[in-house]
Amino acid sequence: MPKEYIARLVFDRRHSSLALLSTDPDKVDCDEEIIGGICYRAYPEMRFAEIAFCAVSASQQVKGYGTKLMNLFKMHAVTIGIEYFITYADNYAIGYFKKQGFTKAVQMPKARYQGLIKDYDGGTIMECYVHPSIDFTRVAETVAAQKKFVEDRIRATTSKSDKVVYSALPPDFAANLETTSRGGDAHRDARRALSIPGVIEAGWTMADLVSVTRGTKDSDQKRHVLKSELMALVNKVSDQQFAWCFRDPVNIEEVKDYLDVIPDPIDLRTMEKRIRKGDWYKNKHMLYSDMMKMANNCKLYNGEGSAYYEYAVSLEKYLGTIFPKRVTQQQSGGATSSDGVV
């Protein structure tokens, strides 16, 4: 980037910068004191931040400072309510951002960032979800602790081959395994597992391994497909013009009687979190029920004829166009109350 362009971003009052400084006393108050930095613009009302640029000094690269800088930025983002990072990466930066948890598949509804961020020709738009409960500064320690726990559990597990130590597998072991099987992938994987010394002695059979392998693959694939489909449905709703008032939870500090009228509130942001969690929605009907509840809550709290009531009606009509007919069996309804809140 040209120096003039960087200076304009850094000194733009709408942007903020996070810098990583050296603790070497010989580098204080000179250019070498700054190891790296991230310049970004936050959009708190939309809960995302656009990364304008991320840079590490050439003399300090490949030392892990880029990861440390991004982890510190993630921790800071949680404190200011940021849920997503979004940025344009050139071909040299895509690998770095992937390592930091960024993906090319943007899950954030386009309506949240369209028209706000800068579009760059030749760059690849990338997104990162910032999980609010992860301590990103202790990722290495957390993974090490989990690995130790699993290894301890493995060592503590007893089996028929308990305390029997087998020789290490030869380097060409995988290459010599049978690569085809009449029984398909599950039988092939089971046959490979049984060929490992000690597996049969531990009591495993072909039937056991085929059942575990096939069941796990099928279950994981179904969950992944359902999660993608549910997320696509939420994004479709969120992209609609009438959906702006359904995207976030009602602020009960401002609307103090809301929970007195609506004991079970729901919104698109909550649905998105439930989908990401992975085990809340078992099928599309459960998501449809939550969306209908969202519309009914809106109609219940707001008076008929109000703009919010009409938004709820539009939502109900739109749901009938994006969900399968077998799912949309329930009739929507609602009552009237005060005005102005979903």
C-alpha positions in Angstrom: 0.0 0.0 0.0 1.2 3.5 -0.7 2.4 5.4 2.4 -0.1 8.2 1.8 -2.9 5.7 1.8 -1.8 4.1 5.0 -1.4 7.5 6.7 -4.9 8.5 5.7 -6.4 5.3 7.2 -4.3 5.5 10.4 -5.2 9.2 11.1 -8.8 8.9 10.1 -10.7 9.4 13.3 -13.2 6.7 12.2 -10.4 4.1 12.3 -8.6 2.7 15.3 -5.2 0.9 15.5 -3.8 -1.8 17.6 0.0 -2.0 17.8 2.4 -4.6 19.1 5.5 -3.0 20.7 8.9 -4.5 21.4 10.0 -4.6 25.1 13.7 -4.3 24.1 14.9 -1.0 25.8 17.3 -0.4 22.8 14.3 -0.1 20.5 12.2 2.3 22.5 11.1 5.5 20.7 12.3 4.4 17.3 10.8 2.7 14.3 12.0 -0.7 15.4 9.8 -0.5 18.5 6.7 -1.2 16.5 6.6 -5.0 15.7 3.3 -4.8 13.9 -0.2 -3.4 13.9 -3.8 -3.7 12.8 -5.8 -0.7 11.5 -9.6 -1.3 11.6 -12.9 0.5 11.6 -15.6 -0.8 13.9 -19.3 -0.8 13.3 -20.7 -1.5 16.8 -24.3 -1.2 15.7 -23.7 -4.0 13.1 -21.4 -5.9 15.4 -18.5 -6.2 13.0 -15.2 -4.6 12.3 -13.5 -4.0 8.9 -9.8 -4.7 9.0 -8.2 -2.0 6.7 -4.7 -3.6 7.0 -2.6 -5.9 9.1 1.1 -5.7 9.0 4.2 -7.1 10.7 7.7 -5.6 10.3 9.7 -7.6 7.8 12.5 -8.2 10.3 10.0 -9.7 12.8 8.0 -12.0 10.5 7.8 -15.8 10.9 8.2 -15.4 14.7 4.5 -15.8 15.6 3.9 -12.1 16.1 1.2 -12.0 13.4 -0.8 -14.7 15.3 -0.3 -12.9 18.6 -1.4 -9.6 17.2 -4.6 -11.1 15.7 -5.4 -13.0 19.0 -5.0 -9.8 21.0 -7.3 -8.0 18.5 -9.9 -10.8 18.9 -9.8 -10.4 22.7 -10.3 -6.6 22.3 -13.1 -7.1 19.8 -15.1 -9.1 22.4 -15.0 -6.3 24.9 -16.5 -3.8 22.4 -19.2 -6.2 21.2 -17.7 -7.1 17.8 -18.9 -10.5 16.5 -17.3 -10.6 13.0 -14.1 -9.4 11.3 -14.3 -8.8 7.6 -11.5 -7.8 5.3 -10.2 -8.0 1.7 -7.0 -10.1 1.4 -4.6 -10.2 -1.5 -3.1 -13.4 -2.7 -0.2 -13.1 -0.4 -2.4 -12.6 2.7 -5.0 -15.3 2.2 -2.9 -18.0 3.8 -2.2 -15.9 6.9 -5.9 -15.0 7.4 -6.9 -18.7 6.9 -4.5 -19.6 9.8 -6.2 -16.9 11.9 -9.7 -18.5 11.4 -10.9 -16.4 8.4 -12.8 -18.1 5.6 -13.9 -17.1 2.1 -17.4 -18.2 2.9 -19.0 -15.1 4.4 -21.8 -16.1 6.8 -22.7 -12.6 7.9 -25.8 -11.3 6.2 -24.8 -9.1 3.3 -27.2 -6.4 4.4 -25.0 -5.8 7.5 -21.9 -4.8 5.7 -22.9 -3.8 2.1 -22.3 -0.2 1.5 -20.2 0.2 4.6 -16.9 -1.5 3.8 -14.4 -0.6 1.1 -14.4 -2.9 -2.0 -11.0 -3.7 -3.5 -10.4 -4.9 -7.0 -8.3 -8.1 -7.1 -8.8 -8.8 -3.4 -10.7 -11.7 -1.8 -13.3 -10.9 0.8 -12.8 -13.0 4.0 -14.6 -13.3 7.3 -13.9 -14.4 10.8 -16.4 -15.2 13.6 -15.1 -14.1 17.0 -16.4 -16.5 19.6 -17.1 -14.5 22.8 -16.2 -17.3 25.2 -12.8 -18.3 23.8 -9.6 -16.9 25.4 -7.7 -16.4 22.2 -4.5 -15.5 24.1 -4.4 -19.0 25.6 -5.3 -21.1 22.6 -1.9 -23.0 22.6 -2.2 -23.8 26.4 -5.9 -24.9 25.9 -5.0 -27.3 23.0 -2.0 -28.7 25.0 -4.3 -29.3 28.0 -6.9 -31.0 25.9 -4.2 -33.2 24.2 -2.8 -34.2 27.6 -6.3 -35.0 28.9 -7.0 -37.3 25.9 -3.6 -39.0 26.2 -4.2 -39.6 29.9 -7.6 -41.1 29.3 -6.2 -43.3 26.6 -3.4 -44.5 28.9 -6.0 -45.1 31.7 -8.3 -47.2 29.5 -8.0 -50.9 30.0 -8.5 -53.4 27.2 -7.6 -57.0 26.3 -4.2 -55.8 25.2 -3.6 -53.7 28.3 0.0 -53.0 28.9 1.0 -54.7 25.6 3.4 -52.5 23.6 3.6 -53.0 19.9 6.4 -52.0 17.6 6.0 -48.8 15.6 4.3 -49.1 12.2 6.8 -49.2 9.3 7.1 -46.1 7.2 5.5 -47.8 4.2 2.6 -49.2 6.2 -0.1 -46.9 4.8 1.2 -47.4 1.2 0.9 -51.1 1.5 -2.7 -51.1 2.8 -5.4 -52.4 0.5 -7.0 -49.4 -1.2 -10.2 -51.1 -2.5 -12.9 -53.2 -1.0 -16.1 -54.7 -2.3 -17.9 -53.4 0.8 -17.3 -49.7 0.0 -15.5 -47.0 2.1 -16.8 -48.2 5.5 -15.4 -51.8 4.9 -12.2 -50.4 3.4 -11.6 -48.2 6.5 -12.5 -51.1 8.8 -10.1 -53.4 7.0 -7.3 -50.8 7.3 -8.0 -50.4 11.0 -8.0 -54.2 11.7 -4.6 -54.5 9.9 -3.0 -52.4 12.7 -1.3 -54.6 15.2 -3.2 -54.8 18.5 -6.6 -53.7 17.2 -8.0 -57.3 16.9 -6.3 -58.2 20.2 -8.2 -55.3 21.8 -11.5 -57.0 20.8 -12.5 -55.0 17.7 -14.3 -56.9 14.9 -15.1 -56.0 11.3 -18.7 -55.5 12.2 -17.9 -53.1 15.0 -15.6 -50.9 12.9 -17.9 -50.8 9.9 -20.8 -49.8 12.1 -18.8 -47.0 13.8 -17.3 -45.7 10.6 -20.4 -45.7 8.6 -22.6 -44.3 11.4 -20.2 -41.5 12.2 -19.7 -40.4 8.6 -23.4 -40.4 7.8 -24.3 -38.5 11.0 -21.6 -35.9 10.5 -22.6 -35.3 6.9 -26.3 -34.9 7.8 -25.5 -32.4 10.5 -23.2 -30.4 8.3 -25.9 -30.3 5.5 -28.6 -29.3 7.9 -26.5 -26.6 9.5 -25.7 -25.1 6.1 -29.3 -25.1 5.0 -30.5 -23.5 8.3 -27.9 -20.8 8.1 -28.9 -20.1 4.5 -32.5 -19.7 5.6 -31.6 -17.2 8.4 -29.5 -15.2 6.0 -32.3 -15.0 3.5 -34.6 -13.6 6.1 -32.0 -11.2 7.4 -31.4 -9.8 4.0 -35.0 -8.7 3.6 -35.8 -5.0 4.1 -38.5 -5.7 6.7 -36.1 -7.9 8.7 -34.0 -5.1 10.2 -36.1 -5.0 13.4 -35.8 -8.8 13.9 -32.0 -9.1 13.7 -31.1 -8.3 17.3 -32.7 -9.0 20.7 -35.0 -6.3 22.1 -33.1 -4.1 24.6 -35.0 -4.8 27.8 -33.2 -1.9 29.5 -35.0 0.4 27.2 -38.3 -1.6 26.9 -38.8 -2.5 30.5 -42.2 -4.2 30.1 -41.2 -6.4 27.2 -40.6 -9.6 29.2 -43.9 -9.0 31.0 -45.7 -9.3 27.6 -43.3 -11.6 25.8 -42.0 -14.3 28.2 -40.1 -16.2 25.4 -38.3 -13.7 23.1 -36.5 -14.8 20.0 -34.5 -13.0 17.2 -32.4 -13.8 14.2 -29.1 -13.3 16.1 -30.1 -15.9 18.7 -31.2 -18.3 16.0 -27.8 -17.9 14.3 -26.0 -18.6 17.5 -28.1 -21.7 18.0 -27.3 -23.0 14.5 -23.6 -22.4 15.1 -23.8 -24.3 18.3 -24.8 -27.3 16.2 -27.2 -29.3 18.4 -30.2 -27.0 19.0 -32.2 -27.4 15.8 -32.8 -31.0 14.8 -34.7 -30.1 11.6 -36.1 -27.2 9.6 -39.4 -27.3 11.3 -37.8 -26.3 14.6 -36.2 -23.2 12.9 -39.6 -22.4 11.2 -41.3 -22.6 14.6 -38.8 -20.1 16.1 -39.3 -17.7 13.2 -43.1 -17.9 13.5 -42.7 -17.3 17.2 -40.7 -14.2 16.4 -43.4 -12.9 14.1 -46.1 -13.7 16.7 -44.2 -12.0 19.5 -43.9 -8.9 17.3 -47.7 -8.9 16.6 -48.5 -9.5 20.2 -46.5 -6.6 21.5 -47.2 -4.1 18.8 -50.6 -2.7 17.9 -52.3 -3.9 14.7 -51.7 -1.3 12.0 -48.3 -0.3 13.3 -45.2 -0.5 11.1 -43.8 -3.3 13.2 -47.0 -5.3 12.9 -46.8 -5.1 9.1 -43.2 -6.2 9.3 -44.3 -9.3 11.1 -47.0 -10.0 8.5 -44.4 -9.6 5.7 -42.2 -12.0 7.6 -44.9 -14.6 7.8 -45.6 -14.4 4.1 -41.9 -14.6 3.2 -41.4 -17.7 5.4 -44.0 -19.5 3.3 -41.9 -18.9 0.2 -38.5 -20.2 1.5 -39.6 -23.2 3.7 -40.9 -26.5 2.2 -44.7 -26.9 2.3 -44.3 -29.9 4.6 -42.7 -27.6 7.2 -45.2 -24.7 6.9 -48.2 -26.4 8.5 -48.8 -24.1 11.5 -51.0 -21.0 11.1 -49.5 -17.7 12.4 -51.5 -15.5 14.8 -51.2 -12.7 17.1 -52.8 -10.1 19.3 -52.3 -6.3 19.8 -50.7 -4.4 22.6 -48.5 -1.2 22.8 -46.3 0.0 19.9 -42.8 0.2 18.5 -41.0 -3.0 19.6 -40.5 -6.3 17.9 
